[in-house]
């Protein structure tokens, strides 16, 4: 038994929307990140934390998604910061300073 609609057409007879090519990605969207894995940093306001090294960096593939970094500091704690330069809460604006970039 096939389900019928008000007009008397079956579901199989309805026009289908076919896409020949997948939708193209927006060309204008770029990721603006500040830190990368392996970067050595320190925090201007919390010098007691000591220097730190970026141990993880995550980026979102969705426009407006989250970008964050996890930093291991000399005091033994791991702290997570926003890594998007397009966001006012970016770790750059909150005091994280890049000492040097190490290529891994």
C-alpha positions in Angstrom: 0.0 0.0 0.0 1.3 3.4 -0.9 0.5 6.5 1.0 -1.4 9.1 -1.0 -1.4 12.9 -0.7 -4.3 15.3 -1.0 -3.9 15.7 -4.7 -4.0 11.9 -5.2 -0.3 11.6 -6.0 1.9 9.0 -4.3 5.1 9.9 -2.6 7.1 8.3 -5.4 5.4 10.6 -8.0 6.5 13.9 -6.4 9.2 15.8 -8.1 12.6 15.2 -6.5 15.3 17.8 -6.0 18.6 16.5 -7.3 21.9 18.2 -7.0 24.5 17.3 -9.6 27.3 18.9 -7.7 27.7 19.3 -3.9 27.4 23.0 -2.8 30.7 24.8 -3.0 32.3 26.1 0.1 32.3 29.8 0.7 35.5 31.3 -0.6 35.5 34.3 1.8 35.6 32.2 5.0 39.1 32.0 6.5 40.4 30.8 9.8 42.3 33.4 11.8 44.0 31.6 14.6 46.7 32.9 16.9 48.5 29.9 18.3 49.6 26.5 17.0 50.7 23.3 18.7 54.3 23.7 20.0 54.2 27.4 20.5 55.8 28.7 23.7 53.8 31.4 25.5 53.4 33.3 28.7 50.6 35.3 30.3 51.2 39.0 31.0 48.8 39.2 33.9 49.6 35.9 35.6 53.4 35.7 35.6 53.3 33.2 38.5 52.0 30.6 36.0 55.4 30.6 34.3 55.9 29.9 30.6 53.7 27.5 28.8 53.6 25.4 25.7 50.5 24.8 23.5 49.7 21.1 23.6 46.4 21.0 21.7 44.7 23.3 19.2 41.2 22.7 17.9 39.5 24.5 15.0 36.0 24.2 13.8 35.1 23.7 10.2 31.7 25.5 10.7 31.6 29.3 10.2 31.3 30.8 13.6 32.5 27.6 15.3 34.8 27.4 18.3 38.6 27.7 18.1 40.6 26.9 21.3 44.0 25.9 22.5 45.1 24.0 25.6 48.3 25.2 27.2 50.4 23.4 29.8 52.1 26.0 32.1 55.1 25.5 34.4 52.9 25.6 37.5 51.6 22.1 36.3 48.1 23.2 35.2 46.6 23.0 31.8 44.4 25.9 30.8 42.1 26.4 27.8 41.8 29.6 25.9 39.9 30.9 22.9 42.2 31.0 19.8 40.1 32.9 17.2 41.6 36.4 16.4 38.1 37.3 15.2 36.7 37.0 18.7 37.1 39.6 21.4 37.8 36.8 23.9 40.9 35.6 22.0 43.8 34.6 24.2 45.9 37.3 22.4 43.6 40.1 23.7 43.4 38.6 27.2 47.2 38.6 27.7 48.7 35.5 26.2 52.0 36.4 24.5 53.8 34.3 22.0 57.5 33.8 22.9 58.6 31.8 19.9 57.1 29.4 17.4 58.6 25.9 17.2 58.0 23.9 14.0 57.1 20.3 14.8 
